[in-house]
Amino acid sequence: MDSSLKRIKRELFPHVPERISGLVDLSYNLWWTWTTEAKMLFKQLNRHAWIESIHNPVRMLRDLPEELLNAKAESPQYLRHYDSVIERFTRYLHSGGTWFSEEYKGGKKYHIAYFSAEYGLHHSLPFYAGGLGFLAGDHLKESSDLGVPMMAAGFMYGQGYLHQHIRADGWQEDVTETLDREAAPVTRVPVDGTEQVIFKIPFINPPIHVAVWKVAVGRVPLYLMDTDIAQNDPSNRSIFLRLYTGDTEWRLKQEFVLGAGGCMMLHRLGLEPSILHLNEGHTAFALLERIRRQVGEGEPPEKVLQEVRRTSIFTTHTPVQAGHDRFPSSLVERFFSDYYPQLGLDRQDFLKLGADPMNRDVFNMTALAMRLCDFRNAVSREHAHVTRRMWRPLFSVNSEADVPIGHVDNGVHLPTWLASHIEYLLEGYIGRFHPCWIEYHDSPLMWELVKEIPEKDLWLIHQSLKRQLFNRIREYKRWRWTERRADPMNIVAGGILLDPNALTIGFARRFTSYKRADLIFSDLERLKRMLNSRWRPIQIIFAGKAHPDDQEGKRIIQRIYQYAERPDFGGRIAFVEDYGEQIAQYLVHGVDVWLNTPVRELEASGTSGMKAGMNGVLHLSVPTGWWLEGYDGENGWVIADGEKERGGKSEAESLYDLLEREIIPLYYNVSEDGIPHLWIKKMKQAMASISPRFSARRMMKDYVRNYYIPALSSIKLR
Ligand SMILES: *Cc1c(COP(=O)(O)O)cnc(C)c1O
């Protein structure tokens, strides 16, 4: 066993009896988060403590009294369950037979290093702001399941992302909380008999010291850099307190530490990845550090550049120019003045590597990554078109179609996002013919068996997931009411009046203007008629944070929140505070319709609709991002294109028409058995069509086949 886990057991968990001390190992490996039986094992210790810990087993185990644990260690029933989960966990970690090892014999001796500024894994690790983070988190979970030899690098944000409280007037307050490292599934990475690796990053004045932590994501280690340590001068301590804050110079420093520092960290740990996979431009300095190391070993710079290109993969997620990281060239030149000579480059060639195609005085991180990676991809078909158009000036090609940027459609980790009740149901209908069906969940044919599920069974489960969502909303408000003396209007706006029988629409994502959370408020009278309909009401649940500096995003939240407080909206608009991984789970399991109304082409893919679709929640979206490929005519709805200028309907009108003419009638078209059969047929179509195709499993296999293996073969050829 890992020596730091041994120490943790001794120091933090002396009260956990030996017989069930595997619970500690389990709680420090995120495998439990996507394995229902393991989750149940924690829940069975004590339901109340489980809820109180907000589903965080590290915290729960730390706080549980010894007597209770002793009793469990003597309960034959609990022990049977415990032994079976631990056996499965051990087999998962140590058995060699995985998809990757079967497909690519010998591939295991190479390692892929994944770099990302965010990871969305579990809400006890608040290292994410939104979709980019969850994509990275799901990438690691799926790599683990498939046995892809992956390791990952990122930041230990001491305060994570902001927490959100909404004031009585609807304005978002950004609340920071300090991460309790002893109540999170992170361990110090030990080295040479010391408790934790601490290494120094030169080239920065004063130099930065970084302590290394590890998160175990199944078989995949995620190494996190922590600068909030005594060795650092105060200005450097706070570099990674929070995500995406600070001025330009500060960000440059952050990104240097993320990319270059991340590579130094892996090297310090004795890990030498063969391939780099960079998630978004923030991480691109990793490429420079790779070059520096190889040039330092005496390789000719030209050859090194070529090798780095052939073994590096870059994934871009941002279809908006302003979303790409840029720095003034003069700042970069100053910052890197001791560094670039070690790359074997002169000043001009160095700055050329990152030169923005539109403005030579700007150093552009995406351009840097595009120039130094032979493998470049966007994350949906539409996004690939936009990306090729955007970056064409970087390549000497005759047409946009020749721009060497491909795409891998995003996907989501099914075992993480599928509700366990739905999983049990599928076990009966798919598992009957395909034992171990979850191992093959990217196979579309198998999913046709979903159509055999009796409509009533699926409906009952959906209703119970909906009730769970409403309970979660009510319990949170009860807590705010009692602990924080929240204003009664805040309780109303938070969703306390929601009706479990009404058609419920969910809208949850970052609040930023292009996502247009307020599109559905374009015609207030028309909306109110639907909300307040006596026999066929609808209700809408909103959730999401605005970036602390995004005043427009905060104004949209305020507007919606104020509608939610108004009696003429019937208590049928709710705003759920502090959107994060846990609320996302409840929402994508428990609403009826998932609404998505971004401005076309500004959303690279979108992933929350995939999570909803796998659970039979129907997607109602403008035709953009993944939905252009995901919509099959039966599995949800498309909000027709807005061509108002040409006399067509606006998107808002089209949205209202769809709701009034199709969606509401279909939902309330209930047979004598009390069940909306046609609606449920659509739910099944959504589950069958979306789950295999938009799973992270399909996505990872695409990355392996189209990028990792070709990149690896360039090494083997040498
Ligand atoms: C999936 C997810 C996102 C990303 O959703 P989009 O549809 O891509 O905006 C953001 N936040 C959380 C908590 C999520 O689970």
The ligand as an SDF file (V2000), in Angstrom:
LIG
                    3D

 15 15  0  0  0  0  0  0  0  0999 V2000
  -21.6500   19.1690  -17.1660 C   0  0  0  0  0  0  0  0  0  0  0  0
  -21.4440   20.3370  -16.3030 C   0  0  0  0  0  0  0  0  0  0  0  0
  -21.1330   21.5760  -16.8450 C   0  0  0  0  0  0  0  0  0  0  0  0
  -21.0300   21.7970  -18.3360 C   0  0  0  0  0  0  0  0  0  0  0  0
  -22.3070   21.9630  -18.9060 O   0  0  0  0  0  0  0  0  0  0  0  0
  -22.5030   22.6870  -20.3130 P   0  0  0  0  0  0  0  0  0  0  0  0
  -23.7750   22.1650  -20.8450 O   0  0  0  0  0  0  0  0  0  0  0  0
  -21.3530   22.2610  -21.1740 O   0  0  0  0  0  0  0  0  0  0  0  0
  -22.5320   24.1400  -20.0690 O   0  0  0  0  0  0  0  0  0  0  0  0
  -20.9390   22.6550  -15.9970 C   0  0  0  0  0  0  0  0  0  0  0  0
  -21.0620   22.5200  -14.6650 N   0  0  0  0  0  0  0  0  0  0  0  0
  -21.3770   21.3450  -14.0980 C   0  0  0  0  0  0  0  0  0  0  0  0
  -21.4930   21.2630  -12.6110 C   0  0  0  0  0  0  0  0  0  0  0  0
  -21.5700   20.2140  -14.8920 C   0  0  0  0  0  0  0  0  0  0  0  0
  -21.8620   19.0470  -14.3240 O   0  0  0  0  0  0  0  0  0  0  0  0
  1  2  1  0
  2  3  1  0
  2 14  2  0
  3  4  1  0
  3 10  2  0
  4  5  1  0
  5  6  1  0
  6  7  2  0
  6  8  1  0
  6  9  1  0
 10 11  1  0
 11 12  2  0
 12 13  1  0
 12 14  1  0
 14 15  1  0
M  END
$$$$
